[in-house]
Amino acid sequence: MTAIKHALQRDIFTPNDERLLSIVNVCKAGKKKKNCFLCATVTTERPVQVKMVKVKKSDKGDFYKRQIAWALRDLAVVDAKDAIKENPEFDLHFEKIYKWVASSTAEKNAFISCIWKLNQRYLRKKIDFVNVSSQLLEESVPSGENQSVTGGDEEVVDVYQELNAREEQDIEIMMEGCECAISNAEAFAERLSRELQVLDGANIQSIMASEKQVNILMKLLDEALKEVDQIELKLSSYEEMLQSVKEQMDQISESNHLIHLSNTNNVKLLSEIEFLVNHMDLAKGHIKALQEGDLASSRGIEACTNAADALLQCMNVALRPGHDMLLAVKQQQQRFSDLREHFARRLASHLNNVFVQQGHDQSSTLAQHSVELALPNHHPFHRDLLRYAKLMEWLKSTDYGKYEGLTKNYMDYLSRLYEREIKDFFEVAKIKMTGTTKESKKFATLPRKESAVKQETESLHGSSGKLTGSTSSLNKLSVQSSGNRRSQSSSLLDMGNMSASDLDVADRTKFDKIFEQVLSELEPLCLAEQDFISKFFKLQQHQSMPGTMTEAEDVDGGTLSRQHNAGAPLPVSSEKDMIRQMMIKIFRCIEPELNNLIALGDKIDSFNSLYMLVKMSHHVWTAQNVDPASFLSTTLGNVLVTVKRNFDKCISNQIRQMEEVKISKKSKVGILPFVAEFEEFAGLAESIFKNAERRGDLDKAYTKLIRGVFVNVEKVANESQKTPRDVVMMENFHHIFATLSRLKISCLEAEKKEAKQKYTDHLQSYVIYSLGQPLEKLNHFFEGVEARVAQGIREEEVSYQLAFNKQELRKVIKEYPGKEVKKGLDNLYKKVDKHLCEEENLLQMRKSKA
């Protein structure tokens, strides 16, 4: 072990300026026996650093290498496992616990003893030793071979001092005086010993010579001790005298401390009192205003507002800890609460009276609006009530129950008032609408024959007491009457039809103006009331919404859904929802009245739905640009759904009427009624929907209608017995093509081309299969000419061919004398005239072309 210790000192610790004090051969407990050495070292330089180093033999050779080093100050516990029995195991507690097994108990004890001594010397006993024998913890007891290392070497480390320059110079001078100082150290040592003995003898003689002086010194010391005793006695007497003074000074100091503490407490108390007085004192003028202030005059309202704000500030003051336990503070708070309750009752009662009075005052103004299509103006009432807006804000923050009560009362009173006004307003609108639609007078002017034709028309259209399209269908249906009455009834119906059509246009224009005026009156009324509610009840209109009350609505895409039920209570999730809920309660009659008005307009004339769709869409678009979630926007959106349904119903009715049309078996078909009605519908729709927002709805209706017209034209043509199928198809598709060309409807370009193609195809078919070839040989001659031209022969060269020269043409012409040709053309003309109708005038067109 000694050889290993010297090897470790030489190879590992000396290069690092460290001294090895103790070593123990160990291995880890519970694992394979891999031996290593734990070494206790100190540095040779100050300040001394004590370390514990784990050294392991290298696998590649016989040399040792330093593996881990711990500072001894990081060692918390040394556990020897057993203080009585010999046990080679021990634990060292650093940041974690290391369990070791020493090669022998003696080495373990020597190592632990070294650690204990280093702990005593350098670490001031910071390490805890557990299960260690008390013998090992005695510094003076020898502990084997390491005693000299842990004791002697430590002394050497502590006693050794480096020579200074003066001492080195003296030693060199002394060694130079002795020639054998280097060659013979023993002789040099003997010489030094002799010189030291000489010096010791001289010192002793000097001490003996100074014995007298020593005696004198001792005597002086005795006298000094006596003087010290006397001084101590005086100091004791002085201390007793000062003791009473000290007690008095302590009492004075304690009294001064109490006086300072009292002054501090008084200052703090004064500060607290000033805080309470400044923040919880309400002026008498404010108290009087709250108790007796005039809530009817502007000056009184201003005084009450200022007093209410002052009261709110006093009640909302942030009290400091302990203030709420003071009796005066409790009494003042109770007084404030009583004032608040009293003023809240006064304010609520006064505003309720104002609401009731407003209902009576507005009722008196309804009579002058009963004959005018205008709603009463509520601006003066709003202006008067807005003076109380700040008081309503105060009431909302102090007594929300009364605030809610006032809100409910306002909605109750105003809803009844607005219901009377709006119902009277809509009654006037209905009277004006029905007064301009005099269907009974219009039909009374017609002859009895025309009345019979009108009844037939209504049966064809499937109407219930109304014309779904236009009264111009009377003229078309008159064509189906018997031949002997056709011309007479046609002329009569033409006269009646002109007046009826003019009346229809006037009625529809009047209805459009009335409907626009109704919407224009309702919009500012709702917006003004909503703005007043927001300002008066202090509700925010334009805050972000976490959710929405409305369901999806997509009228353009065909998905129709209601947004809310006007009578159902809504959850108030924000102030904006509360505004909408109040508006729904106040104007709960607007949506039903609008729906009734729309139903009346649709009953008067189903084409009114076109006017209503355009007007309502424009107003909905305007309202949504202002506020998409407002009451006006949602209500008009709901009504727009109804208008869109009526519009779709109008289109469906027209398609159904097309399908139900029956033609006469004895008369010519001519232009079908629904074809003429489509022309009138398209002309009317184009004039109404010009620059409208909902053009897409009309385009979809056009597509449905034109498909229905095409299908039913073919159906009627197939059923026709009197008129050939090609004539029916040719005339009606020519009329459709002319209508689409004149109106230039962009979404029906494909249908226009299709109508032209159908007209051309059936015209050719009629000419080929129905008219035949009255001049057959002449026809064959010219067909041959056309064939040669088609083969590429120039027109001027065709006459040079034998079959088509002038002689052959003269031969063919000779076979048809003039009288026979004229007779054939007359027969052909009569046949065509018998098939074609007068309305389309296709025969004249053919004659002009001929």
C-alpha positions in Angstrom: 0.0 0.0 0.0 3.0 2.3 0.8 4.4 1.8 -2.7 1.0 2.5 -4.3 0.7 5.7 -2.2 4.1 7.0 -3.3 3.3 6.1 -6.9 0.1 8.0 -6.8 1.7 11.0 -5.1 4.4 11.1 -7.7 2.3 10.5 -10.9 -1.0 12.1 -10.1 -1.0 14.6 -7.2 2.5 16.2 -7.3 2.0 17.6 -10.8 -1.2 19.2 -9.5 0.5 20.7 -6.3 -1.5 18.4 -4.0 -0.4 16.2 -1.1 -1.9 12.8 -0.5 -2.9 12.3 3.1 -4.8 9.0 3.2 -5.8 6.2 0.8 -8.2 3.3 0.9 -8.7 0.5 -1.7 -12.5 0.1 -2.4 -15.0 -1.3 -4.8 -18.7 -0.5 -5.3 -21.2 -2.4 -3.2 -23.5 -4.9 -5.0 -21.6 -4.9 -8.3 -18.7 -6.7 -9.9 -15.4 -6.2 -8.0 -13.8 -3.3 -9.9 -11.3 -2.0 -7.5 -10.3 1.7 -7.3 -8.7 4.0 -4.7 -10.3 6.8 -2.7 -7.7 9.5 -1.8 -7.9 12.4 0.7 -5.7 15.3 -0.5 -4.9 18.9 0.3 -3.3 21.5 -1.8 0.2 22.9 -1.0 -0.9 26.4 -1.7 -3.0 28.6 0.5 -5.9 28.8 0.8 -5.8 25.1 1.4 -8.4 23.1 -0.6 -9.4 19.7 0.7 -10.6 17.1 -1.9 -11.5 13.5 -2.2 -10.3 11.9 -5.5 -11.3 8.6 -7.1 -8.3 7.0 -8.8 -8.6 4.0 -11.1 -6.1 1.8 -12.8 -6.1 2.2 -16.6 -7.3 -0.7 -18.7 -4.6 -0.1 -21.3 -1.6 -0.2 -19.0 -0.2 -0.2 -15.4 -0.6 3.5 -14.8 -3.3 5.2 -12.7 -5.6 7.9 -13.9 -7.7 10.4 -12.0 -11.4 9.7 -12.6 -13.6 11.8 -10.3 -12.9 14.5 -7.7 -15.2 15.9 -5.0 -14.7 18.9 -2.8 -14.8 17.8 0.9 -17.1 20.7 1.7 -19.8 18.9 -0.5 -19.6 15.8 1.7 -22.7 15.9 4.0 -22.6 12.5 5.9 -20.1 9.7 6.4 -21.9 6.4 7.3 -19.7 3.7 8.7 -22.6 1.2 8.8 -21.7 -0.3 12.2 -19.8 1.4 15.1 -19.3 -1.9 17.1 -18.7 -4.7 14.7 -16.0 -4.6 12.1 -17.6 -3.9 8.7 -15.7 -2.9 5.6 -18.8 -1.1 4.1 -19.3 2.6 4.3 -21.3 5.3 2.6 -20.4 8.8 1.5 -23.3 11.3 1.0 -22.4 13.9 -1.6 -25.1 15.2 -4.0 -26.0 11.5 -4.1 -25.1 8.5 -2.0 -22.0 6.5 -2.9 -21.8 3.0 -1.4 -18.3 1.5 -1.0 -16.7 -1.7 0.3 -13.1 -1.3 1.6 -10.5 -4.0 1.2 -10.1 -4.1 5.0 -11.7 -2.6 8.0 -8.4 -1.0 9.1 -8.0 0.9 5.9 -11.6 2.1 6.2 -11.1 3.3 9.8 -7.9 5.0 8.9 -9.6 6.8 6.0 -12.6 7.9 8.1 -10.2 9.1 10.8 -8.4 11.2 8.3 -11.7 12.7 7.0 -12.7 13.5 10.6 -9.4 15.4 11.3 -9.7 17.3 8.0 -13.3 18.2 9.0 -12.2 19.5 12.3 -9.3 21.5 10.9 -10.7 23.0 7.7 -14.5 22.6 7.6 -15.5 23.6 11.2 -17.3 20.3 11.9 -19.8 20.5 9.0 -19.7 16.8 8.2 -21.9 14.4 10.1 -20.4 11.0 11.1 -22.9 8.2 11.6 -22.2 4.8 13.0 -18.6 5.7 13.7 -16.7 4.5 16.8 -15.8 7.3 19.2 -12.2 6.1 19.3 -11.8 7.1 15.7 -13.1 10.6 16.4 -10.4 11.5 19.0 -7.7 13.5 17.4 -4.9 12.5 19.8 -5.3 8.8 19.5 -2.9 7.1 17.0 -4.6 5.4 14.1 -2.0 3.1 12.4 0.5 3.9 9.8 -1.5 6.9 8.5 -0.9 8.8 11.8 2.3 10.2 10.6 0.7 11.3 7.4 -2.4 12.9 8.9 -0.6 14.3 11.9 3.0 14.9 11.2 2.6 15.9 7.6 -0.1 18.3 8.5 2.2 19.9 11.1 4.9 20.1 8.5 2.5 21.7 6.2 1.4 24.3 8.8 4.9 25.0 10.4 6.9 25.2 7.2 7.7 28.7 6.1 9.7 29.8 3.1 13.0 31.5 3.8 13.2 35.2 3.0 16.1 36.9 1.2 17.9 38.0 4.4 17.9 34.4 5.8 19.1 33.0 2.5 22.0 35.5 2.4 23.0 34.7 6.1 23.0 31.0 5.3 25.2 31.5 2.2 27.7 33.6 4.3 27.8 31.0 7.0 28.4 28.2 4.4 31.1 30.2 2.7 33.0 30.5 6.1 33.1 26.7 6.4 34.9 24.9 3.6 33.3 21.6 4.5 29.7 22.9 4.5 28.9 21.1 1.3 31.5 18.2 1.2 31.1 17.1 4.8 27.7 17.9 6.2 28.4 16.1 9.5 31.4 18.3 10.3 29.3 21.4 9.3 26.6 20.2 11.7 29.1 19.7 14.6 30.4 23.2 14.1 27.0 24.6 14.1 26.1 22.7 17.2 29.2 24.0 19.0 28.4 27.6 18.0 24.8 27.1 19.2 26.0 25.9 22.6 28.3 28.9 22.9 25.4 31.2 22.1 23.1 29.4 24.6 25.8 29.9 27.4 26.0 33.6 26.5 22.3 34.0 26.8 22.1 32.3 30.2 24.9 34.5 31.5 23.1 37.6 30.2 19.9 36.6 31.9 21.7 36.0 35.2 23.3 39.4 34.9 19.9 41.1 34.6 18.3 39.6 37.7 18.4 42.9 39.5 16.6 44.6 36.7 14.0 41.7 36.8 13.3 42.3 40.5 12.8 46.0 39.9 10.4 45.1 37.1 8.4 42.8 39.3 8.2 45.5 42.0 6.8 47.9 39.4 4.3 45.3 38.3 3.1 44.8 41.9 2.6 48.6 42.3 0.7 48.7 39.0 -1.6 45.9 40.2 -2.4 47.9 43.3 -3.2 51.0 41.3 -5.5 48.9 39.1 -7.3 47.6 42.1 -7.9 51.2 43.3 -9.1 52.2 39.8 -11.5 49.3 39.8 -13.0 50.4 43.2 -13.5 53.9 41.9 -15.1 52.6 38.7 -17.5 50.4 40.8 -18.6 53.4 42.8 -19.1 55.4 39.6 -21.1 52.6 38.1 -23.4 52.5 41.1 -23.9 56.3 40.8 -24.7 56.0 37.1 -27.1 53.2 37.6 -29.8 55.5 38.9 -29.1 57.9 36.1 -29.4 55.1 33.6 -32.8 54.1 35.0 -34.0 57.7 34.8 -32.8 58.0 31.2 -34.6 54.7 30.3 -37.8 56.1 31.7 -37.3 59.4 29.7 -36.6 57.4 26.6 -39.6 55.2 27.0 -41.8 58.4 27.6 -40.4 60.0 24.5 -41.2 56.8 22.5 -44.7 56.9 23.8 -45.1 60.6 22.9 -43.8 59.9 19.4 -46.1 57.0 19.0 -49.1 59.0 20.2 -48.2 61.8 17.7 -47.9 59.3 14.9 -51.2 57.8 15.8 -52.9 61.2 15.9 -51.5 62.1 12.5 -52.7 58.8 11.0 -56.1 59.2 12.7 -56.4 62.8 11.4 -55.5 61.5 7.9 -58.2 58.8 8.1 -60.8 61.3 9.4 -59.9 63.7 6.6 -60.2 60.8 4.0 -63.7 59.9 5.3 -64.9 63.4 5.6 -63.6 64.3 2.1 -65.0 61.2 0.4 -68.1 60.3 2.4 -69.6 63.8 3.0 -72.5 64.7 0.8 -73.4 68.4 0.4 -76.7 69.6 1.8 -77.7 70.9 -1.6 -77.2 67.5 -3.2 -79.3 65.9 -0.4 -82.1 68.4 -0.9 -82.0 67.8 -4.7 -82.2 64.1 -4.2 -85.1 64.4 -1.8 -87.1 67.3 -3.2 -85.5 68.2 -6.6 -87.9 69.1 -9.5 -87.6 66.3 -12.1 -89.8 68.2 -14.6 -87.6 71.3 -15.3 -84.2 71.3 -17.0 -82.5 73.1 -14.0 -84.0 70.6 -11.6 -82.9 67.6 -13.8 -79.4 69.0 -13.9 -79.3 69.5 -10.1 -80.6 65.9 -9.6 -78.0 64.6 -12.0 -75.1 66.3 -10.3 -76.4 65.1 -6.9 -76.8 61.5 -8.1 -73.3 61.5 -9.4 -72.0 62.8 -6.1 -74.0 60.2 -4.2 -72.6 57.5 -6.5 -69.0 58.7 -5.8 -69.6 58.6 -2.1 -71.1 55.1 -2.2 -68.3 53.7 -4.4 -65.4 55.1 -2.5 -62.8 52.5 -1.8 -62.7 52.2 2.0 -59.4 51.3 3.7 -59.2 48.2 5.9 -61.2 48.7 9.1 -63.3 51.6 7.9 -66.4 49.4 7.5 -66.3 48.6 11.2 -66.7 52.2 12.3 -70.2 53.1 13.5 -70.2 56.5 11.8 -69.2 54.9 8.5 -72.0 52.3 8.8 -74.5 55.1 9.6 -73.3 57.2 6.6 -73.5 54.2 4.3 -77.1 53.5 5.5 -78.0 57.1 4.9 -76.6 56.9 1.4 -78.6 53.7 0.8 -81.8 55.4 2.0 -81.1 58.4 -0.2 -80.5 56.2 -3.2 -83.6 54.1 -2.6 -85.8 57.3 -2.2 -84.4 59.0 -5.3 -84.6 55.8 -7.4 -88.3 55.5 -6.5 -89.0 59.2 -7.3 -87.1 58.9 -10.6 -88.9 55.6 -11.6 -92.3 57.0 -10.7 -91.7 60.3 -12.6 -90.5 58.5 -15.7 -93.4 56.1 -15.6 -95.8 59.1 -15.5 -93.9 60.6 -18.5 -94.3 57.3 -20.5 -98.1 57.3 -19.7 -98.4 61.0 -20.6 -96.6 60.4 -23.9 -99.1 57.7 -24.8 -102.0 60.1 -24.2 -100.3 63.0 -26.1 -99.5 60.9 -29.1 -103.0 59.4 -29.3 -104.4 62.9 -29.8 -102.2 63.3 -32.9 -103.4 60.1 -34.6 -106.6 61.7 -35.9 -104.7 64.2 -38.2 -102.6 61.3 -39.6 -105.5 59.0 -40.2 -106.1 60.3 -43.8 -102.4 60.8 -44.6 -100.0 58.0 -45.4 -97.5 59.1 -42.7 -96.5 58.0 -39.3 -96.4 60.5 -36.3 -93.1 62.0 -35.3 -91.7 61.0 -31.9 -88.8 63.3 -32.0 -90.2 65.8 -29.4 -90.9 63.0 -27.0 -87.4 61.5 -27.5 -85.8 65.0 -27.1 -87.6 65.5 -23.7 -86.7 62.1 -22.4 -83.0 62.3 -23.4 -82.6 64.9 -20.6 -82.9 62.0 -18.2 -80.3 59.8 -20.0 -77.6 60.4 -17.3 -80.0 59.7 -14.6 -81.0 56.4 -16.3 -77.3 55.6 -16.5 -77.1 56.3 -12.7 -80.1 54.1 -12.1 -78.6 51.3 -14.2 -75.5 51.2 -12.1 -77.1 51.6 -8.7 -80.5 49.9 -8.8 -80.7 47.5 -11.7 -84.1 46.2 -10.6 -85.8 49.6 -11.0 -83.9 50.1 -14.3 -85.3 46.8 -15.6 -88.8 47.8 -14.4 -88.6 51.1 -16.2 -87.4 49.3 -19.3 -90.4 46.9 -19.2 -92.9 49.7 -18.6 -91.4 51.7 -21.5 -91.8 48.7 -23.8 -95.4 48.1 -22.6 -96.6 51.7 -23.0 -94.7 52.3 -26.3 -95.7 48.9 -27.8 -99.4 49.8 -27.4 -98.8 53.3 -28.7 -96.9 52.1 -31.8 -99.3 49.3 -32.4 -102.2 51.8 -32.7 -100.1 54.1 -34.9 -98.8 51.4 -37.1 -102.2 49.6 -37.5 -103.8 53.0 -38.5 -101.0 53.7 -40.8 -101.3 50.3 -42.6 -105.1 50.7 -42.7 -104.6 54.0 -44.7 -102.2 52.2 -47.0 -104.6 49.3 -47.6 -107.5 51.8 -48.3 -105.3 53.6 -50.8 -104.3 50.4 -52.5 -107.8 48.9 -52.7 -109.3 52.3 -53.7 -107.2 52.4 -56.9 -107.9 48.8 -57.9 -111.5 48.9 -59.2 -111.8 45.5 -60.8 -115.6 45.4 -60.5 -116.0 48.7 -62.3 -113.6 47.7 -64.9 -115.4 44.5 -65.7 -118.8 46.2 -65.5 -118.0 48.2 -68.6 -117.6 45.2 -70.7 -120.5 43.7 -72.7 -122.1 40.5 -71.5 -120.2 38.5 -74.2 -116.9 39.9 -72.9 -117.9 39.0 -69.3 -118.5 35.4 -70.5 -115.1 35.4 -72.2 -113.6 36.8 -68.9 -115.1 33.9 -67.0 -113.6 31.5 -69.5 -110.3 33.3 -69.1 -110.3 32.9 -65.3 -111.1 29.3 -65.6 -108.2 28.8 -68.0 -105.8 30.6 -65.6 -107.1 28.8 -62.5 -107.5 32.1 -60.7 -109.7 32.7 -57.7 -111.3 36.0 -58.5 -108.1 37.7 -59.9 -106.0 37.9 -63.0 -102.6 36.4 -62.4 -101.1 37.8 -65.6 -102.7 40.5 -67.6 -106.1 41.3 -69.0 -104.6 41.2 -72.5 -105.3 37.5 -72.4 -109.0 38.4 -73.2 -108.0 39.3 -76.7 -106.1 36.1 -77.2 -108.9 33.9 -75.9 -111.4 35.7 -78.1 -109.7 34.1 -81.1 -110.9 30.8 -79.9 -114.6 31.8 -80.1 -116.7 30.8 -83.1 -115.9 32.1 -86.5 -119.1 34.0 -87.1 -118.6 36.1 -83.9 -114.8 36.4 -84.0 -114.4 39.7 -85.6 -117.1 41.5 -83.6 -115.9 40.2 -80.2 -112.3 40.9 -81.1 -113.0 44.5 -81.8 -114.9 44.9 -78.6 -112.3 43.2 -76.6 -109.5 45.3 -78.1 -111.3 48.4 -76.9 -111.8 46.9 -73.4 -108.3 45.6 -73.3 -106.7 48.9 -73.9 -108.5 50.5 -71.0 -107.9 47.5 -68.8 -104.2 47.4 -69.6 -103.9 51.1 -68.9 -105.7 50.6 -65.5 -103.3 47.7 -64.7 -100.3 49.9 -65.3 -101.7 52.7 -63.2 -102.7 50.4 -60.4 -99.3 48.8 -60.3 -97.5 52.1 -60.4 -99.8 53.3 -57.6 -99.1 50.2 -55.6 -95.4 50.6 -56.1 -95.5 54.2 -54.8 -97.6 53.2 -51.8 -95.4 50.3 -50.9 -92.3 52.4 -51.2 -93.8 55.1 -49.0 -94.8 52.5 -46.4 -91.2 51.3 -46.2 -89.8 54.8 -46.3 -92.0 55.8 -43.3 -91.1 52.7 -41.3 -87.3 52.9 -41.7 -86.7 56.3 -40.0 -89.2 55.4 -37.4 -87.4 52.2 -36.4 -83.9 53.8 -36.7 -84.9 56.8 -34.6 -86.4 54.6 -31.9 -83.4 52.3 -31.8 -81.0 55.2 -31.5 -83.2 56.7 -28.7 -83.2 53.4 -26.8 -79.4 53.1 -27.1 -78.9 56.7 -25.8 -81.6 56.8 -23.2 -81.1 53.3 -21.7 -77.3 53.6 -22.2 -76.9 50.5 -24.3 -74.1 50.0 -26.8 -75.2 49.4 -30.4 -71.8 48.6 -32.0 -70.0 46.1 -29.8 -68.6 42.8 -30.9 -71.0 40.0 -30.6 -70.0 36.5 -29.3 -73.0 35.0 -31.1 -75.9 35.8 -33.3 -79.6 35.4 -32.7 -80.5 34.9 -36.4 -80.4 31.7 -38.3 -79.1 31.3 -41.8 -80.9 33.0 -44.6 -79.9 32.6 -48.2 -82.7 33.9 -50.5 -80.4 34.0 -53.5 -79.5 30.3 -53.1 -83.0 29.3 -52.6 -82.6 28.4 -48.9 -85.3 30.3 -47.0 -85.5 30.3 -43.2 -87.0 32.6 -40.5 -84.5 34.5 -38.4 -86.5 34.8 -35.1 -90.0 34.7 -33.8 -91.0 38.2 -33.0 -93.0 37.2 -29.9 -90.5 34.7 -28.4 -88.2 35.9 -25.5 -84.6 36.1 -26.5 -81.6 35.4 -24.2 -79.9 38.7 -23.4 -76.2 37.9 -23.9 -75.2 41.5 -24.5 -76.5 45.0 -24.5 -76.9 44.8 -28.3 -79.2 41.8 -27.8 -81.1 43.8 -25.3 -81.7 46.6 -27.8 -82.9 44.1 -30.4 -85.2 42.5 -27.8 -86.7 45.8 -26.8 -87.2 46.7 -30.5 -89.0 43.4 -31.1 -91.3 44.0 -28.1 -92.1 47.6 -29.1 -92.5 46.9 -32.9 -94.0 43.5 -32.6 -96.8 44.4 -35.0 -94.6 45.6 -37.9 -93.8 42.2 -39.3 -97.4 40.9 -39.2 -98.8 44.1 -40.7 -96.2 44.1 -43.5 -97.1 40.5 -44.2 -100.8 41.4 -44.4 -100.0 44.3 -46.7 -97.9 42.0 -48.9 -100.7 39.4 -49.0 -103.2 42.2 -50.0 -100.9 43.4 -52.8 -100.4 39.8 -54.0 -104.2 39.3 -53.9 -104.8 42.5 -55.9 -102.3 41.4 -58.6 -99.7 38.7 -58.3 -97.3 40.8 -60.5 -97.1 43.2 -57.5 -94.7 40.7 -56.0 -92.1 41.9 -58.6 -92.4 45.4 -57.3 -92.3 44.3 -53.7 -89.3 42.1 -54.2 -87.3 44.9 -55.8 -88.3 47.5 -53.1 -87.9 45.2 -50.2 -84.5 43.9 -51.4 -83.2 47.5 -51.7 -84.4 48.4 -48.2 -82.9 45.2 -46.7 -79.6 46.0 -48.5 -79.6 49.5 -47.1 -80.4 48.3 -43.5 -77.7 45.6 -43.6 -75.1 48.2 -44.6 -76.0 50.2 -41.5 -76.1 47.3 -39.1 -76.6 43.7 -40.3 -77.8 42.5 -36.9 -80.3 45.3 -36.2 -84.0 44.9 -35.6 -84.8 46.6 -38.9 -82.5 44.5 -40.9 -83.8 41.2 -39.4 -87.4 42.2 -39.7 -87.1 43.3 -43.3 -85.1 40.2 -44.0 -88.0 38.1 -42.7 -90.5 40.0 -44.8 -88.2 39.6 -47.8 -88.5 35.9 -47.3 -92.3 36.1 -47.6 -92.0 38.4 -50.7 -89.6 35.9 -52.3 -92.0 33.1 -51.6 -94.9 35.0 -53.2 -92.7 35.8 -56.2 -91.8 32.1 -56.5 -95.5 31.3 -56.1 -96.4 33.7 -58.9 -93.9 32.0 -61.2 -95.2 28.5 -60.2 -98.8 29.7 -60.8 -97.9 30.9 -64.3 -96.2 27.6 -65.1 -99.2 25.7 -63.7 -101.6 27.8 -65.9 -99.5 27.0 -68.9 -100.0 23.3 -68.2 -103.7 23.7 -67.7 -104.4 25.6 -71.0 -107.0 23.9 -73.2 -107.4 24.8 -76.9 -110.6 24.8 -78.9 -111.0 22.0 -81.4 -113.0 24.1 -83.9 -110.9 27.3 -84.2 -107.3 28.1 -85.1 -104.8 28.1 -82.2 -102.7 31.1 -83.1 -100.4 32.7 -80.5 -101.0 30.8 -77.2 -102.1 32.8 -74.2 -99.2 31.9 -72.0 -96.7 33.0 -74.8 -98.3 36.5 -74.8 -98.4 36.5 -71.0 -94.6 35.6 -70.9 -94.0 38.6 -73.2 -96.0 40.9 -70.9 -94.3 39.4 -67.8 -90.8 39.9 -69.3 -91.5 43.4 -70.4 -92.9 44.3 -67.0 -90.1 42.6 -65.1 -87.4 44.3 -67.2 -88.8 47.7 -66.4 -89.1 46.8 -62.7 -85.7 45.0 -62.2 -83.7 47.6 -64.1 -80.6 48.2 -61.9 -82.0 46.1 -59.1 -80.0 44.2 -56.5 -81.8 40.9 -56.9 -81.4 40.4 -60.7 -80.4 36.8 -60.0 -83.9 35.9 -58.8 -85.5 37.2 -62.0 -83.0 35.3 -64.1 -83.9 32.1 -62.3 -87.6 32.9 -62.9 -86.9 33.6 -66.6 -85.3 30.2 -66.9 -88.2 28.4 -65.3 -90.8 30.3 -67.3 -89.1 29.9 -70.7 -88.7 26.2 -70.1 -92.3 25.9 -69.2 -93.3 27.9 -72.3 -91.2 25.7 -74.6 -92.5 22.5 -73.1 -96.2 23.6 -73.2 -96.0 25.0 -76.7 -94.9 21.6 -78.0 -97.6 20.0 -75.8 -100.4 22.2 -77.3 -99.0 21.7 -80.8 -99.2 18.0 -80.4 -102.8 18.2 -79.2 -103.9 20.6 -81.9 -106.4 19.2 -84.4 -107.6 22.3 -86.4 -104.1 23.9 -86.9 -101.1 21.8 -88.1 -98.4 21.2 -85.5 -95.7 22.9 -87.5 -97.9 26.1 -87.8 -98.4 26.2 -84.0 -94.7 25.7 -83.3 -93.7 28.1 -86.1 -95.9 31.0 -85.0 -95.3 30.7 -81.2 -91.6 30.3 -81.5 -91.4 33.1 -83.9 -93.2 35.3 -81.4 -90.9 34.1 -78.6 -87.8 34.8 -80.7 -89.2 38.3 -81.5 -89.9 39.0 -77.9 -86.4 37.9 -76.7 -84.7 39.8 -79.5 -86.6 43.0 -78.6 -86.0 42.7 -74.8 -82.4 41.6 -75.1 -82.4 39.5 -71.9 -78.8 38.3 -71.4 -79.6 35.1 -69.4 -81.9 33.9 -72.2 -79.5 34.1 -75.1 -79.4 30.3 -75.5 -83.2 30.1 -75.4 -83.4 32.9 -78.0 -81.2 30.9 -80.4 -83.2 27.8 -79.6 -86.5 29.6 -80.4 -85.1 30.8 -83.7 -83.9 27.4 -84.6 -87.3 25.8 -83.8 -89.1 28.5 -85.8 -86.8 27.9 -88.8 -87.1 24.1 -88.6 -90.9 24.1 -88.4 -91.2 26.7 -91.1 -89.3 24.5 -93.5 -91.2 21.5 -92.4 -94.5 23.3 -93.0 -93.5 24.5 -96.4 -92.2 21.0 -97.4 -94.8 18.7 -96.0 -97.9 20.8 -95.7 -97.9 23.1 -98.8 -96.5 20.5 -101.2 -95.2 21.5 -104.7 -98.0 23.1 -106.9 -95.6 23.7 -109.9 -93.8 20.4 -109.7 -91.8 20.5 -113.0 -90.8 24.1 -112.6 -89.7 23.2 -109.1 -87.6 20.3 -110.4 -86.0 22.6 -113.0 -84.9 25.2 -110.5 -83.8 22.5 -108.0 -81.5 21.2 -110.7 -80.1 24.6 -111.3 -79.4 25.0 -107.6 -77.7 21.6 -107.6 -75.4 22.6 -110.4 -74.5 25.8 -108.6 -73.9 23.8 -105.5 -71.5 21.6 -107.5 -69.3 24.6 -108.3 -70.6 25.7 -111.7 -70.9 29.4 -112.1 -74.4 30.8 -112.4 -73.8 32.3 -115.9 -72.5 29.0 -117.2 -75.5 26.9 -116.1 -77.5 28.0 -119.1 -75.0 26.4 -121.4 -75.9 22.9 -120.2 -78.5 21.1 -122.3 -80.9 20.2 -119.5 -81.0 23.8 -118.1 -80.8 26.1 -121.2 -83.5 28.7 -122.1 -85.3 26.3 -124.5 -85.8 23.7 -121.7 -87.1 26.5 -119.4 -89.6 27.7 -122.0 -90.9 24.2 -122.4 -91.5 23.9 -118.7 -93.2 27.3 -118.5 -95.5 26.4 -121.4 -96.9 23.5 -119.4 -98.2 26.0 -116.8 -100.4 28.7 -118.3 -101.1 31.9 -116.4 -104.6 31.1 -115.4 -103.6 27.8 -113.9 -100.6 29.3 -112.0 -102.9 32.1 -110.6 -105.5 29.5 -109.6 -102.8 27.4 -107.9 -101.4 30.4 -106.0 -104.9 31.5 -104.9 -105.5 28.0 -103.5 -102.2 28.0 -101.8 -102.8 31.5 -100.3 -106.2 30.3 -99.0 -104.7 27.2 -97.4 -102.0 29.3 -95.7 -104.5 31.9 -94.6 -106.6 29.2 -93.1 -103.7 27.9 -91.0 -102.0 31.1 -89.9 -103.4 33.6 -87.4 -103.8 37.3 -87.7 -101.9 38.3 -84.6 -98.4 37.1 -85.8 -99.1 38.4 -89.4 -96.7 35.8 -90.9 -98.7 35.6 -94.1 -98.1 39.3 -94.9 -94.4 38.8 -94.2 -94.3 35.9 -96.6 -96.2 37.9 -99.3 -93.8 40.9 -98.9 -90.8 38.6 -99.2 -92.4 37.0 -102.3 
